[in-house]
Amino acid sequence: MNIKPILALAILITGTVSANNETYNDAYYAAHHIDSQVDTSEDDWTFLVVGDWGRNGHFAQRDVAKWMDIAAYQFDVEAIISTGDNFYDNGVASVNDPYWQTSFESIYHGPHLFLDWYVVLGNHDYRGNWQAQIDYSNISRRWTMPAQYFDKRVTTPDGGSLHLVFIDTSPLNPDYQHEEKYRETQAQDANAQLAWFRNTLETNQDADWTIVIGHHPLYSSGKRYGKNQAVRNVIEPILERYKVDAYIAGHEHDLQHNQPAGRTVAHFVSGGGSEIRPTAQRAFTRFAKSSAGFAVVRVNAHRIALEFINEQGESLYQYSIATAQEPTL
C-alpha cells in the first residue's frame, strides 16, 4: 500500500502531522513557545545556526532539533546554517550512508525545518568522504553545499543587503599539517581558497552586512582556549581588513560570544548541536555557556541581532550590532 496519498489527505483534513511520537499542529506550537528577548520585525531576514550535531540523536541532539523547529515556526525563519562537524566521528562514507537518515533526515524532521540548510565542513567531516556532503546537495532539496566554500547574497524585507560567506577552515588550519587523521585537509588548495575569500569580500563591499561562517573559532572560551593562534593568523587579518561584521564558528561544543580587545569583528560560537563541553570566563569573553542549543540571527537594513536558545527553549543571551542610522523604536 502506498501510504503517501493517505498521509497527504490526513494532513489536508486535520492540519496535523505526526512523527516520532510528536503531533505537530497549532496546539503543539501554542504550547511550546520561546520567550525571546529580542524584538522581532517584519523587516527581518532570520536564520538559525547550529553546529557539531551529527550523533544519531544522542546527547541533546533531538531536543535541540525540537526547539529549532519551534523557533523556525515562531520567528518565521528563512534558512538554517550548519557550522560543521555534521557527522561524528568519521563523516559519511557516501551519499547512501545510513547516517544521512539516522543523524539528519530523521532528527530534523519537524515541519518547519524543511528549509534551505547552508552547510560547511568540519574537521570530522574530513575523516570521511567529504565530497559526498557536496554531492548530497543533488539528492536533498534542503541540503545546500555547492562547494567546499561559497557565498550567498540576501536582500532583507526592508531592502537591506546581507553577504553570507561560507569558508572551509580545516584546509586553512596549519595545526593539521602533521596530523595523520586530518591529512586530507592538507591536500586541498588553501591558497586558492584564500584568494577566493579575499576576492568575494572585495567585490561585495557594497553589502550592508557581511557574516562569515566557518568551523574553527579564532577565539575560544572553551576547551581550545589558547590553541587557536595558528588558524587565527590565517583568517583574522582578512576579516579585519574587509570589516566583516561577524564570524560564526562551531568546533567548540557550547555557545559563546568573544570580543577581543582592539578587534572590530564580533566572534560567535554555535557548536551546541549535541554533546557539550565546559567553558570558562576569559579576558575576551562576552558570553560563554556549556549548553546545548543554537543561535537565532535576525538581519535587516539597520541591525544584526543574535540570540542563543538552549535545548529547553530558553533564551540565554542576546547581542545586537546596529548601524548609526538604526531608527529609534
C-alpha positions as CSV (number, residue, x, y, z in Angstrom):
1,M,0.0,0.0,0.0
2,N,1.2,3.5,-0.8
3,I,0.6,5.5,2.3
4,K,1.8,8.8,0.9
5,P,-1.6,9.8,-0.6
6,I,-3.4,8.8,2.6
7,L,-1.0,10.8,4.7
8,A,-1.4,13.8,2.4
9,L,-5.2,13.5,2.7
10,A,-5.0,13.3,6.5
11,I,-2.9,16.5,6.7
12,L,-5.3,18.3,4.4
13,I,-8.3,17.3,6.5
14,T,-6.8,17.7,10.0
15,G,-3.9,20.0,9.6
16,T,-1.9,17.6,11.7
17,V,1.4,15.8,11.1
18,S,2.7,13.1,13.4
19,A,6.3,11.8,13.7
20,N,8.5,10.3,16.4
21,N,5.6,10.4,18.9
22,E,5.1,14.1,18.4
23,T,2.0,15.6,16.9
24,Y,2.6,18.9,15.1
25,N,-0.4,21.1,14.9
26,D,-1.5,24.6,16.1
27,A,-1.9,23.4,19.7
28,Y,1.6,21.9,19.7
29,Y,3.2,25.2,18.7
30,A,0.9,27.2,21.0
31,A,2.1,25.1,23.9
32,H,5.8,25.3,23.0
33,H,6.9,29.0,23.0
34,I,10.3,30.6,23.2
35,D,10.3,33.7,25.4
36,S,12.6,35.7,23.1
37,Q,14.3,38.7,24.5
38,V,14.8,40.3,21.0
39,D,12.2,42.4,19.3
40,T,11.2,40.9,16.0
41,S,10.3,42.9,13.0
42,E,8.7,42.2,9.6
43,D,11.9,43.8,8.2
44,D,14.0,40.8,9.4
45,W,15.5,38.0,7.4
46,T,16.0,35.4,10.0
47,F,18.1,32.2,10.1
48,L,19.2,29.6,12.6
49,V,22.8,28.5,13.3
50,V,23.7,25.0,14.7
51,G,26.9,23.1,14.7
52,D,28.6,19.9,15.9
53,W,25.4,17.9,15.8
54,G,25.7,14.7,13.9
55,R,25.3,12.0,16.6
56,N,22.3,9.9,15.7
57,G,20.1,11.8,18.1
58,H,22.4,11.1,21.1
59,F,23.1,13.6,23.8
60,A,20.9,16.7,23.3
61,Q,20.6,16.5,19.5
62,R,16.9,15.6,19.5
63,D,16.0,18.3,22.0
64,V,17.9,20.9,20.1
65,A,16.2,19.8,16.8
66,K,12.8,20.1,18.5
67,W,13.4,23.7,19.6
68,M,14.9,24.6,16.3
69,D,11.6,23.6,14.7
70,I,9.7,25.7,17.2
71,A,12.0,28.7,16.6
72,A,11.6,28.3,12.8
73,Y,7.8,28.5,13.2
74,Q,7.7,31.2,15.8
75,F,10.3,33.5,14.2
76,D,9.5,32.9,10.5
77,V,12.9,31.5,9.8
78,E,14.2,31.6,6.2
79,A,17.2,29.3,6.4
80,I,19.4,27.1,8.6
81,I,23.2,27.2,8.7
82,S,25.5,24.5,10.0
83,T,28.9,25.3,11.2
84,G,30.3,21.8,10.5
85,D,31.1,18.5,12.1
86,N,27.9,17.3,10.6
87,F,28.7,13.6,11.2
88,Y,30.7,12.1,14.1
89,D,33.2,10.7,14.4
90,N,34.3,9.9,10.8
91,G,31.9,11.8,8.5
92,V,29.9,9.8,5.9
93,A,31.0,7.1,3.5
94,S,28.8,8.1,0.6
95,V,25.6,9.8,-0.3
96,N,23.9,6.5,0.5
97,D,25.4,6.2,4.0
98,P,22.6,5.3,6.5
99,Y,23.9,8.2,8.6
100,W,22.1,10.7,6.4
101,Q,18.8,9.2,7.6
102,T,19.7,8.4,11.3
103,S,21.5,11.6,12.0
104,F,20.0,14.2,9.7
105,E,16.7,13.3,8.0
106,S,15.0,11.6,10.9
107,I,16.3,14.1,13.5
108,Y,15.5,17.4,11.8
109,H,12.1,16.1,10.7
110,G,9.9,18.9,12.2
111,P,7.7,20.5,9.6
112,H,9.4,23.9,9.8
113,L,12.9,22.6,9.4
114,F,12.4,21.8,5.7
115,L,14.2,25.0,4.7
116,D,17.5,25.6,2.9
117,W,20.4,24.3,5.0
118,Y,23.6,26.0,4.1
119,V,26.4,23.8,5.4
120,V,30.2,24.0,5.9
121,L,32.6,21.1,6.5
122,G,34.2,20.4,9.9
123,N,37.3,18.5,10.7
124,H,35.4,15.3,11.5
125,D,33.7,15.5,8.1
126,Y,37.1,15.3,6.5
127,R,37.7,11.9,8.2
128,G,35.1,10.5,5.8
129,N,34.0,11.2,2.3
130,W,33.7,14.9,2.3
131,Q,32.8,15.1,-1.4
132,A,29.7,13.1,-0.5
133,Q,28.4,16.0,1.5
134,I,28.7,18.2,-1.5
135,D,27.1,15.6,-3.7
136,Y,24.2,15.2,-1.3
137,S,23.1,18.7,-2.5
138,N,21.9,16.9,-5.7
139,I,19.8,14.5,-3.7
140,S,18.3,16.6,-0.9
141,R,16.2,19.6,-1.7
142,R,17.2,21.3,1.6
143,W,20.9,20.3,1.9
144,T,22.9,23.1,0.2
145,M,26.7,22.7,-0.1
146,P,27.6,23.6,-3.7
147,A,31.3,23.5,-3.0
148,Q,33.8,23.5,-0.1
149,Y,33.4,27.2,0.1
150,F,30.8,29.5,-1.4
151,D,28.8,32.7,-0.7
152,K,25.2,34.0,-0.9
153,R,23.7,37.4,-1.2
154,V,20.4,38.1,0.6
155,T,18.0,41.0,0.3
156,T,16.2,41.6,3.6
157,P,12.5,42.5,3.5
158,D,13.3,46.2,4.1
159,G,15.7,46.3,1.2
160,G,18.9,45.7,3.2
161,S,21.7,43.5,1.9
162,L,23.4,40.7,3.6
163,H,26.5,38.9,2.3
164,L,27.0,35.4,3.8
165,V,30.4,33.8,3.2
166,F,30.9,30.1,3.9
167,I,34.6,29.0,4.3
168,D,36.3,25.7,4.7
169,T,38.6,26.3,7.7
170,S,40.2,22.8,8.0
171,P,42.5,23.2,5.0
172,L,43.4,26.7,6.3
173,N,44.4,25.4,9.7
174,P,48.2,24.9,10.0
175,D,47.7,22.7,13.1
176,Y,46.5,19.9,10.8
177,Q,49.7,19.8,8.7
178,H,51.2,17.0,10.8
179,E,48.0,15.1,11.9
180,E,47.6,11.9,10.1
181,K,43.8,11.7,10.6
182,Y,43.4,15.1,9.0
183,R,45.8,14.6,6.2
184,E,43.0,15.0,3.6
185,T,42.5,18.6,4.8
186,Q,46.1,19.5,3.7
187,A,45.6,18.0,0.2
188,Q,43.3,20.9,-0.5
189,D,44.5,24.1,-2.2
190,A,44.4,26.6,0.7
191,N,45.9,29.4,-1.4
192,A,43.1,29.1,-3.9
193,Q,40.5,29.4,-1.2
194,L,42.2,32.4,0.4
195,A,42.4,34.2,-3.0
196,W,38.7,33.4,-3.5
197,F,37.9,34.6,0.1
198,R,39.6,37.9,-0.4
199,N,38.1,38.5,-3.8
200,T,34.5,37.7,-2.7
201,L,34.8,40.1,0.2
202,E,36.4,42.8,-2.1
203,T,33.6,42.5,-4.7
204,N,30.8,42.6,-2.2
205,Q,31.8,45.6,-0.1
206,D,28.5,47.3,-1.1
207,A,26.6,44.9,1.2
208,D,25.1,46.4,4.4
209,W,26.3,43.4,6.4
210,T,28.9,40.7,6.0
211,I,28.8,37.5,8.1
212,V,31.4,34.8,7.6
213,I,30.7,31.2,8.7
214,G,33.5,28.6,9.3
215,H,34.1,25.7,11.5
216,H,37.1,26.7,13.6
217,P,36.7,29.6,16.1
218,L,39.5,32.1,16.2
219,Y,39.0,32.8,19.9
220,S,37.6,30.3,22.4
221,S,36.4,30.4,25.9
222,G,36.1,26.7,26.0
223,K,38.2,23.5,25.6
224,R,40.5,25.1,23.0
225,Y,41.3,28.3,24.8
226,G,44.8,29.4,23.8
227,K,45.0,26.9,21.0
228,N,43.6,28.9,18.1
229,Q,46.6,31.0,17.2
230,A,47.6,29.2,14.0
231,V,44.2,29.3,12.3
232,R,43.6,32.8,13.6
233,N,46.8,34.1,12.0
234,V,45.5,32.9,8.6
235,I,41.8,34.1,8.8
236,E,41.6,37.1,11.2
237,P,43.6,39.6,9.1
238,I,41.2,39.1,6.2
239,L,38.2,39.5,8.4
240,E,39.5,42.7,9.9
241,R,40.8,44.1,6.6
242,Y,37.4,43.8,4.9
243,K,35.5,45.0,8.0
244,V,33.4,41.8,8.4
245,D,30.7,42.3,10.9
246,A,30.6,38.8,12.5
247,Y,32.3,35.5,12.3
248,I,30.3,32.5,13.4
249,A,32.0,29.1,14.0
250,G,31.5,25.8,15.7
251,H,34.1,23.2,16.8
252,E,33.7,24.0,20.5
253,H,30.6,22.2,21.8
254,D,29.0,25.1,23.5
255,L,27.7,28.7,22.9
256,Q,30.0,31.7,23.0
257,H,30.4,35.4,22.2
258,N,34.0,36.6,22.2
259,Q,35.2,40.1,21.6
260,P,39.0,40.5,21.8
261,A,40.3,44.0,22.6
262,G,41.3,46.0,19.6
263,R,39.3,43.9,17.1
264,T,36.1,45.1,15.3
265,V,34.8,41.6,14.3
266,A,32.2,40.0,16.6
267,H,33.1,36.3,17.2
268,F,30.4,33.8,18.0
269,V,30.5,30.0,18.5
270,S,27.3,28.0,17.9
271,G,28.5,24.4,18.4
272,G,25.9,23.1,20.8
273,G,24.1,20.8,18.5
274,S,24.5,17.6,20.6
275,E,27.4,16.9,23.0
276,I,28.6,19.8,25.3
277,R,31.9,20.7,26.9
278,P,33.0,23.1,29.7
279,T,33.6,26.8,29.2
280,A,35.2,29.5,31.3
281,Q,35.4,33.2,31.6
282,R,38.4,34.7,29.7
283,A,39.6,38.3,29.1
284,F,37.7,38.5,25.8
285,T,34.5,36.6,26.8
286,R,31.2,38.4,26.5
287,F,29.2,35.2,27.0
288,A,30.1,31.5,27.3
289,K,27.9,28.7,28.5
290,S,28.4,25.0,28.5
291,S,25.0,24.4,26.9
292,A,23.4,22.6,24.0
293,G,21.5,24.9,21.7
294,F,21.6,27.1,18.6
295,A,21.5,30.7,17.5
296,V,18.7,32.7,16.0
297,V,20.1,35.5,13.8
298,R,17.8,38.3,12.6
299,V,19.1,40.8,10.0
300,N,17.6,43.9,8.5
301,A,19.0,47.0,6.9
302,H,19.7,48.5,10.3
303,R,20.9,45.7,12.6
304,I,22.1,42.2,13.2
305,A,20.6,40.6,16.3
306,L,21.9,37.2,17.6
307,E,20.2,35.3,20.3
308,F,21.2,31.9,21.8
309,I,18.5,29.4,22.6
310,N,19.2,26.3,24.7
311,E,17.8,22.7,24.3
312,Q,14.9,23.6,26.6
313,G,13.7,26.6,24.6
314,E,15.2,29.2,26.9
315,S,16.7,32.4,25.7
316,L,20.3,32.6,27.2
317,Y,21.9,35.6,25.6
318,Q,21.2,38.4,23.1
319,Y,23.5,40.8,21.2
320,S,22.9,43.4,18.5
321,I,25.2,45.1,16.0
322,A,23.5,48.3,14.8
323,T,24.2,50.9,12.2
324,A,24.3,54.6,13.2
325,Q,21.1,55.0,11.2
326,E,19.1,52.5,13.1
327,P,15.7,54.0,13.9
328,T,14.6,54.6,17.5
329,L,11.8,52.3,18.5
